[in-house]
Amino acid sequence: MQAEYCRVHKWTSLWMLIPVFFSHPDCMFLHYQLMLTCVVSMAHWHWYQNWGVLHALDRAFASGVMLNLLQSNKMSVLILVFTGLVCFALGLRAHYRSRSASACFYHLLFRYFVFWSCCVVMEHFSAHIFLLYSFLFLLHLNIIFTANI
């Protein structure tokens, strides 16, 4: 994986903290789960080693979040999670075909859909928030890709 893509994934891991800051009191398990997943994901992408220990931990924590989200009775969450999983599968396919840019794109889409799933579950969602965060996410990606941070 190219260092540029690892950097993008590392910094976009911070987006998991937004639903944490606005979490509903009934979602405390998901709250802590997302904080731990953020730390593990940032570490994995900072010291990237495909199929390494941090990669295994990242997959395990992310899978736990996905399982927690799938317990939601909200159809919108299930659709967002399913769409995210489709993007993840397409990213894996691109990764195995050595198409790093495509793999990065699909992984970012996966994160985007799971982010919104978390926001909906934690009752931090409105049309205004959707437009604002989507714009900020694209701006954040632009900054990461153009600046060497």
N, C-alpha and C positions, 0 to 999 in steps of 0.2 A: 504494500500500500504506500502510495506516495506520501511524503511528509506533509504536503499541503492539505491532503484530505484528512489525515490524522489530526492536524491542527483544527480543521473545521469541525470535526466531530467532537474534539475535546471541548472547544468553546461553546458549541451548541448544546453540550450536556448541561450547561448552566440553566437552560430553559426549563429543566425539570423543577427548578426551585420556585418558579412563578406560581404554579398551583399550590405549592407548599405554603407560600406566604399568605395565600388567600383561602386556605383550606377550611372546609366545613368541620365543625367539632366532631361530627359522626365519622369522619374519615381519617382519624389519627393514625391508624395502621398504615394506610396508603401514604400519609404525610411522612412518616419515618422511613417507609420503604423507598420513597422517591429521594429523600435526602441521601440515604446510603447508596442508592443506585447512581446518583449524580457523582458522588465521590469515587466510586469504583469505576464508573465510565470514564471520568476525567483521567484517572490513573491509567486505565487501559490504553486510552488513546494517546496519552503523553509518552508512555513507555511501550508503544505498540509492539506486540509480538503475536503474530497470528497463531492461534491455538495454544497460547501460553496460559499461565495461571490467571493473570488478570483478565484475559479474554474469557476464560471459563467463568470467572466470577461475574463479569459483566453480563454474560449470557444468562447466568443463573438469576441475578438480581432483576434483569429486564423481564425474564420469564415470570418471575414472581409478581411483578407489576402487572403484566398482561393477564395473568390468572386472576388477580384481584379485580382488574377492570372487567373481566368477563363475567364476574359475579353480579354485575350491575343489571338491574331489570329494565334499564333504559335502552330502547331500540337504537337511539342515536349513538350511544356508546358502543354498542355491539357492531353497528355499521362502521364507525370510525376505526375500531380495533381491527375488524376484518379487512378493511381497506389498507390499514397500516401493515398488516401481516402479508397481504398481497404484494405491497411495495417491498417489504423485507425479502420475500421470496424472489422477486425480480432482481433485487440487489445482489442476492447470493448467486443467482444465475450469471449476472454480469461479472461478479467477482471471479467466479470459476472460469469464465471466458476471458479473463485478464482485461476487462474493460473497466478500469479504475474510475474514470469519470462517471460512467453510468452507474456503477456500484455506489459511488458517493451520492449521486443524485437520488437514487432510490432509497438509500439509507436515511437521507435527510427528509424525504417524503414520509417514510415510516415514522421518524421522530415527530414530524409535524402532526400526523394523525393521532399518534399516541398522546402527544401533548394536549390536543383538544379533547381527547377522551378523558384525560385526567381533569381538565378544567370543567368539563360537564359533570363528572362524578362529584367533584368538590364544589359544585354549584358556583363556579366563577366563570360565567359565560353570558354574553349578550352580543347583539349585532355590533355594537360599538367596540366592545372588547375584541371581538373577532377581527374586525377591520384594523384596529390599532395594533394588535399583536402580530397579525399577518404582515403588516407593513414593517413593523419593527424587526421581525424575523428576517425578512428579505434585506432590510438595511444592515442587520447584523452580519448576514452572509456576505454582503458586498464589502463590508469593512474587513472581515476576516480574509476574504480572498484578495483584497487589494493591499492590505497592510500585512506586514510580516510579524504578526503577534503570536 
